[in-house]
Amino acid sequence: MHPLIRKLKVILIFYRDIVSYNIIFTLIACYWYFHTRASATMPMFWSKVLGFLFIAYIFYEFHKQKLYFYHNLGFGTKDLIFIAVFSDILSFTIIFSVFRFFLYWL
């Protein structure tokens, strides 16, 4: 198996572990945006950042054994944090764009 494909599979496994938590905070932030009609973007941003930090702490504390799996495959803690931040930004951008599209059509 090609090393890049192996790394992508490991990234998808890690993303699968954190996506459910990220989606919850993303939907809360999008609902907040929808409910206030974009007047509270800074509180929405900070709630998303604090939510991500909370998710990262919970994942780190309660899934320490899973981190050994990723460390054995060559992923360090910084790599996993970067993957988590990038996947959170990507999922937030996609979901938020869909919400904004529907917001302007309502």
C-alpha positions as CSV (number, residue, x, y, z in Angstrom):
1,M,0.0,0.0,0.0
2,H,1.3,3.4,-0.9
3,P,2.4,5.4,2.2
4,L,0.2,8.4,1.3
5,I,-2.9,6.3,1.1
6,R,-2.0,4.7,4.5
7,K,-1.6,8.2,6.1
8,L,-4.9,9.3,4.6
9,K,-6.7,6.2,6.1
10,V,-5.2,7.0,9.5
11,I,-6.3,10.7,9.2
12,L,-9.8,9.5,8.3
13,I,-9.9,7.2,11.4
14,F,-8.8,10.1,13.6
15,Y,-11.3,12.5,12.0
16,R,-14.1,9.9,12.5
17,D,-13.3,10.0,16.2
18,I,-13.6,13.8,16.6
19,V,-16.2,14.7,14.0
20,S,-19.2,14.0,16.1
21,Y,-18.1,16.5,18.7
22,N,-17.1,19.1,16.1
23,I,-20.4,18.9,14.3
24,I,-22.3,19.6,17.5
25,F,-20.5,22.9,18.1
26,T,-20.6,23.8,14.5
27,L,-24.3,23.4,14.3
28,I,-24.7,25.5,17.5
29,A,-22.6,28.2,16.0
30,C,-24.6,28.1,12.8
31,Y,-27.9,28.2,14.6
32,W,-26.5,31.2,16.6
33,Y,-25.6,33.0,13.4
34,F,-29.1,32.2,11.9
35,H,-30.9,33.3,15.0
36,T,-29.1,36.6,15.4
37,R,-28.9,37.3,11.7
38,A,-25.1,37.8,11.7
39,S,-25.0,40.4,14.5
40,A,-23.0,38.2,16.9
41,T,-20.1,36.8,14.8
42,M,-17.4,37.4,17.4
43,P,-19.3,35.5,20.2
44,M,-20.0,32.8,17.6
45,F,-16.3,32.6,16.7
46,W,-15.2,32.4,20.4
47,S,-17.8,29.8,21.2
48,K,-16.5,27.7,18.4
49,V,-12.9,28.2,19.6
50,L,-13.8,27.4,23.2
51,G,-15.8,24.4,22.0
52,F,-12.9,23.1,20.1
53,L,-10.6,23.5,23.0
54,F,-13.1,21.6,25.2
55,I,-13.4,18.9,22.6
56,A,-9.6,18.6,22.4
57,Y,-9.2,18.4,26.2
58,I,-12.0,15.7,26.5
59,F,-10.5,13.7,23.6
60,Y,-7.0,13.9,25.1
61,E,-8.1,13.0,28.6
62,F,-10.5,10.1,27.8
63,H,-8.8,8.6,24.7
64,K,-5.2,8.5,25.7
65,Q,-4.9,4.9,24.7
66,K,-6.0,5.7,21.2
67,L,-3.2,8.3,20.9
68,Y,-0.7,5.4,21.2
69,F,-2.2,3.9,18.0
70,Y,-1.5,7.2,16.1
71,H,2.0,7.6,17.7
72,N,2.9,4.1,16.6
73,L,1.9,4.9,13.0
74,G,4.2,8.0,13.0
75,F,1.8,10.8,13.9
76,G,2.9,13.0,16.8
77,T,0.7,15.0,19.0
78,K,1.3,18.2,17.1
79,D,0.4,16.4,13.8
80,L,-2.9,15.3,15.4
81,I,-3.7,18.8,16.7
82,F,-3.0,20.2,13.2
83,I,-5.3,17.5,11.6
84,A,-8.0,18.3,14.2
85,V,-7.8,22.1,13.6
86,F,-7.8,21.7,9.9
87,S,-10.7,19.3,9.8
88,D,-12.6,21.6,12.2
89,I,-12.1,24.6,10.0
90,L,-12.9,22.7,6.9
91,S,-16.2,21.2,8.3
92,F,-17.2,24.6,9.8
93,T,-16.6,26.4,6.5
94,I,-18.6,23.9,4.5
95,I,-21.5,23.7,7.0
96,F,-21.5,27.5,7.6
97,S,-21.5,28.1,3.8
98,V,-24.6,25.9,3.4
99,F,-26.3,27.6,6.3
100,R,-25.5,31.1,4.9
101,F,-26.8,30.0,1.4
102,F,-30.1,28.9,2.9
103,L,-30.2,32.0,5.2
104,Y,-30.2,34.4,2.3
105,W,-32.9,32.3,0.5
106,L,-35.3,32.5,3.4
